[in-house]
């Protein structure tokens, strides 16, 4: 399979590769035997939820981990006692903040081996950045594009780097809307905004991997699973959870939903697998779930997998162009 093509456009490589892991695998399972001594990682939102578990796991394996966080006091509390962690402020809704963070890192002269785009928001009302960008698109995707572009020199000198985007099964809610990405002309629906932002993450990693592989930079997107104990739903009204089929009329979590939820160490396992697995040394641009490459999803009634529109070559190229326009950044990789 790996010798047949050097891209994942149209899902050319999108099939499980027999990782030996699954939905119940944890971070400690997938990191076993892997030594990250001397490696440098950046994890956005690495101080809560699966981001904190990602930080803890990478640091325990020997990596130096720079955690980019908005709430510095909270981050200091949550990260206390974890070795080899550096903390830096960054607000993903602020272009200036992203540039400042990246500029400080570049000044250190260090190569960047792992860039993990973990931070994200969901179920939020309509908000816009100072540039007029819808907040989920700005936070969940355009910040990734900008940060990767700014940190590209450090990734390119790492002699083997990986960029990981925590996307979501929620990409199934919506393809990317090229005509009106910021809900300027259409009615705002928060799950449509979330869906297109997560589709954008997948398209971006698809294109980034193709353009970056000659520089030793590979890219992966993933669905961590539905996870108990994260802060992702902190602004969500009960009606949205009911619309998603998570709760009954009284707001109680349905038993079958509760049974399907992952723990935080299980939820972060796919991130760690994408970041470190030697099985991915010769393959990139793929969307992963349950610590393996996911399959293509053709039947909407079957859970899991990745929608074909998220792996479309024309859309990936088009998104790169519109991302440069929306961020004001020229990112000529390859």
SULTATA-V477748 format. One record per residue. RES is the residue in one small letter. D_CENTER is the distance of its C-alpha to the mean C-alpha in Angstrom with 1 decimal. Layout:
# SULTATA-V477748
res=[RES,RES]
d_center=[D_CENTER,D_CENTER]
This chain:
# SULTATA-V477748
res=[x,x,x,x,x,x,x,x,x,x,x,x,x,x,x,x,x,x,x,x,x,x,x,x,x,x,x,x,x,x,x,x,x,x,x,x,x,x,x,x,x,x,x,x,x,x,x,x,x,x,x,x,x,x,x,x,x,x,x,x,x,x,x,x,x,x,x,x,x,x,x,x,x,x,x,x,x,x,x,x,x,x,x,x,x,x,x,x,x,x,x,x,x,x,x,x,x,x,x,x,x,x,x,x,x,x,x,x,x,x,x,x,x,x,x,x,x,x,x,x,x,x,x,x,x,x,x,x,x,x,x,x,x,x,x,x,x,x,x,x,x,x,x,x,x,x,x,x,x,x,x,x,x,x,x,x,x,x,x,x,x,x,x,x,x,x,x,x,x,x,x,x,x,x,x,x,x,x,x,x,x,x,x,x,x,x,x,x,x,x,x,x,x,x,x,x,x,x,x,x,x,x,x,x,x,x,x,x,x,x,x,x,x,x,x,x,x,x,x,x,x,x,x,x,x,x,x,x,x,x,x,x,x,x,x,x,x,x,x,x,x,x,x,x,x,x,x,x,x,x,x,x,x,x,x,x,x,x,x,x,x,x,x,x,x,x,x,x,x,x,x,x,x,x,x,x,x,x,x,x,x,x,x,x,x,x,x,x,x,x,x,x,x,x,x,x,x,x,x,x,x,x,x,x,x,x,x,x,x,x,x,x,x,x,x,x,x,x,x,x,x,x,x,x,x,x,x,x,x,x,x,x,x,x]
d_center=[25.1,23.5,26.7,26.9,24.2,21.9,19.3,17.4,18.7,20.0,18.4,20.9,19.2,17.4,19.3,19.2,20.5,22.1,20.0,22.4,19.7,19.0,17.9,19.9,18.9,17.9,16.3,19.9,20.6,17.9,18.6,22.3,24.2,21.6,22.7,20.4,23.5,23.4,19.7,17.8,14.2,12.4,10.1,9.4,10.7,12.0,15.1,14.6,13.6,11.2,10.4,14.1,14.5,12.1,14.2,17.3,16.8,16.1,19.0,21.2,20.8,22.1,19.3,19.6,16.6,16.3,14.7,14.1,15.3,17.2,19.7,21.3,23.9,21.7,19.5,22.7,23.9,20.9,20.6,24.4,25.6,22.6,23.8,22.5,20.2,20.4,19.5,19.0,18.9,16.4,16.2,13.3,16.0,18.3,18.5,21.2,19.3,16.4,19.2,21.1,18.4,17.8,21.6,22.4,20.2,21.8,25.2,24.8,25.0,22.6,20.6,16.8,15.9,12.3,9.8,6.8,4.6,5.0,7.4,8.1,11.4,13.2,16.9,18.1,21.3,21.6,21.0,20.9,20.1,23.2,22.6,22.7,19.1,18.0,16.0,13.0,12.8,13.4,11.0,7.9,8.5,11.7,11.0,8.3,11.2,13.8,12.5,12.0,15.4,17.1,16.1,16.9,20.3,19.1,16.7,19.7,22.2,20.3,22.0,19.0,15.4,12.0,8.8,5.7,2.4,2.0,4.5,8.0,11.5,12.2,11.7,15.3,16.6,16.8,16.6,16.1,19.4,20.6,23.9,22.8,19.1,20.2,22.5,25.5,27.7,26.4,26.3,23.2,21.6,18.6,17.1,17.7,15.8,12.8,13.1,13.5,10.5,8.2,10.7,10.3,6.7,8.4,11.6,10.4,9.2,12.4,14.5,13.2,14.0,17.3,18.3,17.2,18.5,22.0,20.9,19.5,15.8,13.7,10.2,8.3,5.8,6.5,8.1,9.0,12.3,14.3,15.0,18.1,18.2,15.1,15.7,13.6,16.8,19.0,20.2,20.6,24.2,25.6,26.4,22.7,22.3,25.6,24.5,21.5,24.2,23.0,26.3,29.9,32.2,32.8,29.1,29.1,26.2,27.4,28.2,26.5,23.2,23.8,24.5,21.3,19.0,17.3,18.1,15.6,16.3,15.8,12.5,11.1,13.0,10.7,8.3,11.7,13.0,10.7,11.3,15.0,16.6,19.5,19.5,16.7,18.9,20.3,17.6,14.4,12.6,12.3,10.2,10.7,11.9,14.4,14.1,15.3,14.7,15.0,18.0,18.5,19.3,22.6,24.1,22.6,24.6,22.9,19.7,16.6,15.8,14.3,16.3,18.2,17.6,13.9,15.4,18.4,19.5,21.3,18.5,16.1,19.0,19.8,16.4,16.5,20.0,19.3,16.4,19.0,21.4,19.4,18.4,21.7,20.2,21.6,19.1,21.4,19.8,22.1]
